[in-house]
Amino acid sequence: MRLPLVGQGPGGTMRTIIMTGGTSGFGAETVRRLVSLGNTVLLGGRNEGPRGAQTLGLDLAKLDSVRSFVSLVSKTLGETPIDALILNAGVSIAGGTRTSDGFETTFAVNHLAHYLLLRLLLPRLARGAVVVMTTSGTDHGTYDPAGKDDNSSTATCEGAAFGLRRLGSRP
């Protein structure tokens, strides 16, 4: 299956993309490329994004911030549908820290916030819209859910604990 080229939509109109995790690193490079192709990029983040993207405040560790971001997106776009939703932001925080909502921080940012964002933006997605969720455990080792030691509290390395949190598994 060949994926559609992101850039120009039907009839030569610009594509509208909402993205998290685009203020630094590969995410920022992705934003630069998307903007250079003529896309309208609304970026959710705590810091300003690359030139050409409009950054709207978003702190994924706070579910109320996700709701506020969706409201800002709606005000900014009006009736314009969303052609792509790129959920790229993520963290790995050891030590079991909790968000103000009471959730383990890594799980809240990497899963709950993106789930809520997708659910709230779902009615705004254009017909044939693309949703991309970036997940990667390559920097943190690997995790085999069929393995013997599947309890993050007894995992022998931070990578295994990270793998459990990314999978949303808590025995």
C-alpha positions as CSV (number, residue, x, y, z in Angstrom):
1,M,0.0,0.0,0.0
2,R,1.4,3.4,-0.9
3,L,0.7,6.2,1.6
4,P,-0.4,9.6,0.2
5,L,2.3,12.2,0.0
6,V,1.8,14.9,2.7
7,G,1.9,18.3,1.1
8,Q,-0.9,19.3,-1.3
9,G,-4.3,18.0,-0.6
10,P,-7.1,17.5,-3.2
11,G,-7.5,20.4,-5.5
12,G,-4.1,21.8,-4.6
13,T,-5.3,23.0,-1.1
14,M,-2.8,23.0,1.7
15,R,-2.9,20.2,4.3
16,T,-3.6,20.9,8.0
17,I,-1.5,19.0,10.4
18,I,-1.7,18.9,14.2
19,M,1.5,17.7,15.9
20,T,3.0,17.1,19.4
21,G,6.7,16.6,20.0
22,G,7.9,19.0,17.3
23,T,9.9,21.6,19.3
24,S,13.3,19.8,19.2
25,G,15.2,16.9,17.7
26,F,13.7,14.8,14.9
27,G,10.3,16.2,15.6
28,A,11.5,19.8,14.9
29,E,13.1,18.5,11.6
30,T,9.8,16.9,10.7
31,V,7.9,20.2,11.3
32,R,10.4,22.1,9.1
33,R,9.9,19.6,6.3
34,L,6.1,19.6,6.6
35,V,6.1,23.4,6.6
36,S,8.5,23.5,3.5
37,L,6.0,21.4,1.6
38,G,3.3,24.0,2.2
39,N,1.4,22.4,5.0
40,T,-0.3,24.3,7.8
41,V,1.2,22.9,11.0
42,L,-0.3,23.6,14.5
43,L,2.2,22.4,17.0
44,G,1.3,21.6,20.6
45,G,4.2,22.1,23.0
46,R,5.6,23.9,26.1
47,N,8.3,25.6,24.0
48,E,8.2,27.5,20.7
49,G,8.5,25.4,17.6
50,P,10.3,25.9,14.3
51,R,9.6,28.9,12.1
52,G,6.5,28.4,10.0
53,A,4.6,26.4,12.5
54,Q,2.1,27.9,14.9
55,T,2.9,26.8,18.4
56,L,-0.1,26.5,20.8
57,G,0.5,25.8,24.5
58,L,0.3,22.2,25.5
59,D,1.6,20.3,28.6
60,L,0.9,16.6,28.1
61,A,1.4,16.0,31.8
62,K,-1.8,17.9,32.5
63,L,-5.0,16.6,31.0
64,D,-6.7,20.0,31.5
65,S,-3.9,21.4,29.2
66,V,-4.9,18.8,26.6
67,R,-8.5,20.0,26.7
68,S,-7.4,23.7,26.5
69,F,-5.2,22.8,23.5
70,V,-8.1,21.3,21.7
71,S,-10.1,24.4,22.3
72,L,-7.3,26.6,20.9
73,V,-7.0,24.3,17.9
74,S,-10.8,24.7,17.3
75,K,-10.7,28.5,17.6
76,T,-7.6,28.7,15.3
77,L,-8.9,26.4,12.6
78,G,-12.6,27.3,12.6
79,E,-14.3,24.8,10.3
80,T,-11.1,23.7,8.6
81,P,-10.7,19.9,9.0
82,I,-7.5,18.2,10.3
83,D,-5.8,16.2,7.6
84,A,-3.1,14.6,9.8
85,L,-2.6,14.2,13.6
86,I,1.0,13.4,14.5
87,L,1.4,12.2,18.1
88,N,5.2,12.3,18.5
89,A,5.9,13.7,22.0
90,G,7.1,11.4,24.7
91,V,9.1,11.2,27.9
92,S,10.8,8.6,30.0
93,I,11.0,9.6,33.7
94,A,12.3,7.1,36.2
95,G,11.3,7.1,39.8
96,G,7.5,6.8,39.6
97,T,6.8,10.6,39.6
98,R,3.1,11.5,39.4
99,T,1.3,14.2,37.4
100,S,-1.1,16.7,39.0
101,D,-3.9,14.4,37.8
102,G,-2.4,11.5,39.9
103,F,-1.1,9.3,37.1
104,E,2.5,8.0,36.7
105,T,4.1,10.7,34.5
106,T,5.6,8.6,31.7
107,F,2.3,6.7,31.2
108,A,0.2,9.9,31.4
109,V,2.3,11.8,28.9
110,N,3.0,8.9,26.4
111,H,-0.4,7.3,26.5
112,L,-3.3,9.0,28.4
113,A,-2.7,12.5,27.0
114,H,-2.4,11.4,23.4
115,Y,-5.4,9.1,23.8
116,L,-7.4,12.1,25.1
117,L,-6.1,14.4,22.4
118,L,-7.1,11.9,19.7
119,R,-10.5,11.3,21.2
120,L,-11.2,15.1,21.4
121,L,-10.0,15.8,17.9
122,L,-11.6,12.8,16.3
123,P,-14.7,14.7,15.1
124,R,-12.5,17.3,13.4
125,L,-10.5,14.8,11.4
126,A,-11.0,15.0,7.6
127,R,-12.3,12.0,5.7
128,G,-9.2,10.0,5.0
129,A,-7.1,11.8,7.6
130,V,-3.9,10.2,8.8
131,V,-3.1,9.6,12.5
132,V,0.5,8.8,13.4
133,M,1.7,7.8,16.8
134,T,5.4,7.6,17.3
135,T,6.6,5.0,19.8
136,S,10.1,3.9,20.4
137,G,11.9,1.8,22.9
138,T,15.1,1.7,21.0
139,D,16.9,4.1,23.4
140,H,15.8,2.1,26.4
141,G,16.5,-1.5,25.5
142,T,13.8,-3.9,24.7
143,Y,11.0,-5.5,26.6
144,D,9.6,-9.0,26.1
145,P,6.1,-9.2,27.6
146,A,6.4,-13.0,27.6
147,G,9.6,-12.8,29.7
148,K,9.8,-14.0,33.3
149,D,10.4,-10.6,34.9
150,D,7.4,-8.5,33.9
151,N,7.0,-6.4,37.0
152,S,8.4,-2.8,36.5
153,S,9.0,-2.5,40.3
154,T,11.5,-5.4,40.1
155,A,12.9,-4.8,36.6
156,T,16.7,-5.0,36.5
157,C,17.2,-2.1,34.2
158,E,15.5,1.2,33.5
159,G,14.9,0.1,29.9
160,A,12.7,-2.8,31.0
161,A,10.6,-0.5,33.3
162,F,10.3,2.0,30.4
163,G,9.1,-0.8,28.1
164,L,6.4,-1.7,30.6
165,R,5.2,1.8,30.9
166,R,5.1,2.2,27.1
167,L,3.0,-0.9,26.8
168,G,0.7,0.3,29.5
169,S,1.3,-3.0,31.5
170,R,1.2,-3.0,35.2
171,P,0.9,-6.5,36.7
